[in-house]
């Protein structure tokens, strides 16, 4: 990187105001959006409920309104594919409707919604699994967007320790393949090697992890060699799909974050913050510190910075409010002691 990118952190009383102020502080780094022909805003719609697990429609509005100050007419697509909806047999459009996303098309010029649920053309990304290497499918439409914005929420996570802007881009992976990112499944291709988990109905492990007591899940998974192997694989797998879906800009809406059993069943934490940077690792690095981790504690951030040289997690060029006054140690997921054995 020839020029160190800015990362902004703001705490305030309003979600939209926080995001717009964050973007204004990195305005000099946003010049390349003027050359974009097709902009994607990728929210985080991971849940049917609770509402604080999903990107609030006001956060989308804030980003659109700020972008329109720079590029008044460039087409903006808000696109997602919800894995939780898939496991419930529902389309992503169901989540769009429940969270009032269709209002965006009515409110703003040249803005449209799309979902990637049934795409048929793919980019293949290598994937590690406990039964051997295979691949997952990323929608080929990802290549149509020459400026990708990841708009997500800082949360603890049930498999990858924590999730921010980079991991949020998993929503462009086909929903049938998302579980393979965890390394515990062999893939859906006809010739892919299989594990027991491939033969279970979709979402079985997710539902078990969410409904059974954490002490029992920890005990069960400690005895399950597949799980112990997979916690080392998920971070490498996130790195691989991230390199193909690298965001041009990360905006993190931390007005309400999530601790504990995220990314769906955790507890809300009112932080009233926002973060933005065109260096996704800077944005995620600030968010990690904000919720009580060091970036190096999270495998995919460690690999993306140290081995892949995709950016940096440093606090150089941090502007806005004082991180040290705002950070808080979030309660970890109940399986954190096993997750942390990724090294």
N, C-alpha and C positions, 0 to 999 in steps of 0.2 A: 504494500500500500504506500503510495507516494505521499499522500496527505492524510493525516490523522482525522478521522471522522468524529463528529460531535455526537454525544448522547445526552439527552435532556431528561430531567426528572422534575416533576411538578406535583405539589400537593395543594389542593384547593377544595372549594365547597361544591363545585359542579363538575360533573363528568365531561360534558362537552367543552366547557371552558378549559379544563385541565388538558385535554387532548389538543385543542387548538393552540394553547400556549406552548405545549411541548413541541409541536410542529413549527411554530414560529421561531423557536430557539434554534432549530436546525435548518432554517430556511435556506441557507447558503449551500447545504448539501442536497437540496431537492431539485437542483437545476435540470438534472437528466430527465425528470418527468415531462419536461416540455417537449422532448423528442418521442415520447411514447405514443403509440397508435392504439393500444388496447390495454387498459388498466384493469387489473384484478384486485379486488378487496376480498381477502379470505378470512372470514370470521371463524369463531370457534363455537359450533353448534353441536356440542357433544352430548347433550341431554334433552330428554323430553321435559324433565323437571329435575331439580329446582331451577328457577329462572336465573339465579346468580351464577350458575355453571356455564351459561351461554353468553356470548357477546351481545351486549344490550344494543338495541336498535339506535339509541342516541349516540353510541360510540361510532357506529357506521355513519350517521348523519354528520358528526363532527369532522370525520376524515373527508367525506365527500365535499362538505362546505369549504374546507380549507383547500382541498385540491382545486376546486372550481375557481379559487382566487388566482391560481397559477395557470391552469388550463381550463378555460371556460367550456370548451366543447368536446374534448376528447371522451370517447366512450368509456364508461366505467361499468364493469361487471362485478356483482356481488355473488360469489360462487362458493359452494360447499357441498359436502356429501357426509351425511350424519350416520356414523356407525351405530349409535344407540338406536336410532330410528330403524335401521336395517335389522338389528337383532329383534326388534318388536314387529317386524313385517310391515314397516311404514316407509313411505318415501320421504326424502328430505323436504319436499314441498309441505309436508305436514308441519314440520318444525318452522319453516318460513312463515306459515300462516299463524301458528300459535304465538310467535314472537314478533308479529306485526312487521315482518320484513317487506311484505308486498306494498306497504305504504311508501317505500323508498322510490319505487317506479312511478308513483303518482306525484310525489313531492319534488323530484329532481329530473331535470332534462337529461336525456341520453344516458340514463342509468337503468340497468336491467339485472334481474336475478337469473341465475342458472344453477342447476345441480348436475353433478357428475355421476349420478346413480347408475345409469344404464349405458354409459359410453362403451363403444365397441373397439376403438382404436387405442393402442397402448404404447407407452414407453416401458421397457423392461428394466428393472433395477435388481441387481444381485442381492440376495438375502441369505443370511446364515440361519440354519435351524439345527435342532438337536439331532436330526436324522440326515443331515447333509445340506450342501448348498443348493439353492434353487433360485427363483426370482419372484418378485411381486410386480403387479401391473399398476402403472401410473397413467392417468388419463392423458392421451396425446394432446388434448386441448390445452394442457398446461403450456405448451410451446407457443400457443397463439397469443399469449399475454406477454408483452415485452416490458411490463412494469408490474411486479407482484407486491402487494402489500399484505403482510400478515397482521391481523388485528385480533389479539387474543387476550387472555387473562392469566396472571401469575397464579399457579396452583401447585400444590403437592400432587404426586401421581402414584398410582397403584402398581407401577412397574418400572418407570424410568426416573424415579425419585422426584422430579419436578418437571413441569411443562410450561413453556413460555411461547415466544414467537416462532422459533425455528421448528420445533416439533409440531406446531399447529398446522404446518403445511401437509401433514399426513392426510388431511381431508381431500387431497387430490389423488390419493391412492384409492383404487377401487375398493368398495366397502367389503366385498367378499375376501379381500386379501389383507385387510388391516390387522387381523389377529396374527398373521404370519410375521409381522414386524417384531413381535415379542419373542420369536425364536422357538416357540413351543409347538408350532404346527409345521407340517412339511410342505404346505402349498396346495393349491387346488388343481394344478395341472394333472392331466391323466397319468403321466409318468412320474410324478413327484413322489418321493418316499413319504410314507404316512406314519403318524404317531397315533396313539389312542385318541388324542384330542381331535384329530382330523375326523374321527368317526362319531364324535359327539355332535348334537345339534348346535347350530351357531349360537354363541353367547352363553353356553353352559358354564364355562369357567368364570366368565365375567359375573354372571348372576351368583354363582357360589361365593366368589370373593366378596361380593357386595352384601350378601345376606348372612353368611356364617360369621361367628365371632372371630376377631383378628387372632386371638390366641390359638384358636383351632386351625385357622388357615396357616399361621406360622408353623405350627407343629406338623401339619400335613405336608407343607411344601419343603420343610427341612428334610423330610423323609423321601422326597421325590427328586431323584437325580436330574430329571428333565428340567425342573424349575431352576435348580441350582446352576445348571449349564446355561439356561436361557437368560438369566440376569446378566450374564457376560456378553450375550449376543445382541440384546436389544439396542444397546448404545451404538454398536457398529452398524446395525441395520438402519438406525435413525440417520447416522452419518451418510450412508449410501443414498437414501432417498432425498435427503436434504441437499446434497450436491446437485441433484437434478431439479430441485424445486426451490432453489435459493431465493429468498425474498429480496426485493430491491429496497424495501423499507419495512421495519418492524415497529408497530405501535402497540403498546401494552396498556390496556385499560384496567388499572388496579383500583378503581373506585371501590369495588368489593372484590377481594381476592378469596382464595379457598385454601384452608389448611386441613390436615388430617387425611381422611379417606377420599382424596381427590382422584380423578378429575371430575367426579359426579357427586359422590356421597359425602363430601367433606363439609366443613363448617365455614360459614361466611366470616370474613375478617374485613372490617371497614377500614381500609387504608387511605382511600380518597386520593390516590396518586395516578399519574400517567407517566409513561416512559416512551421515548421515540429515538430511533437512530437508523441511518441507512447502512450501518454495520450491524447486522443481526446479532453477532456475538457480543458486541458492546451492550446492546439493549438487553439481551438475555442475561449477560453477566451482571448488570446492575440489578435486574429483577431477582436473580439468584441471591445476591447479597441482601437485598431488601427483605427477603423472607427467611434469612438466617442460614444460607448455604454459602460456601465458596464455590465459584464456578468449577474449579477443579474437582469438587465433590461429585459432580454430575458427569457421567461418562461421556455422553455425546458432546458436551461443551469442551471437555478435556481433549477429546480426539480432534474435533473440528479446529480448535485453536493450535494444538501442539503438533499434530501429525499432518493435517490437511492444509493448514495455514489459510483458512477461509476468512480470517479476521482476527480480532483480539478482544479479550474480555477485560482489558485494563480500564481503569477509571480516568485515564487521560482524556481531557476535553469533556469531562462531565460538567454540565451547566444546569442551572436551576436551583432547586432546593438541596439541602444538606442530607445526603444519604445516611450519614451516621446518626442523625437525629430522627430519621424516619424508619430505619430498619427494625425488624422484629423477628424473633426466632419462632417460626411457625411450628405447630405440632406436625410431626412427620406422619406419613402413612403408617398404618399398623404393621405392614410388612417391611418397613424401612431397614430393619437389621439384616434381612436377607438381600434386599435390593442393593444395599451399600457394598455388597461383595462382588461388584461388577469388575473390579480390577483383576 
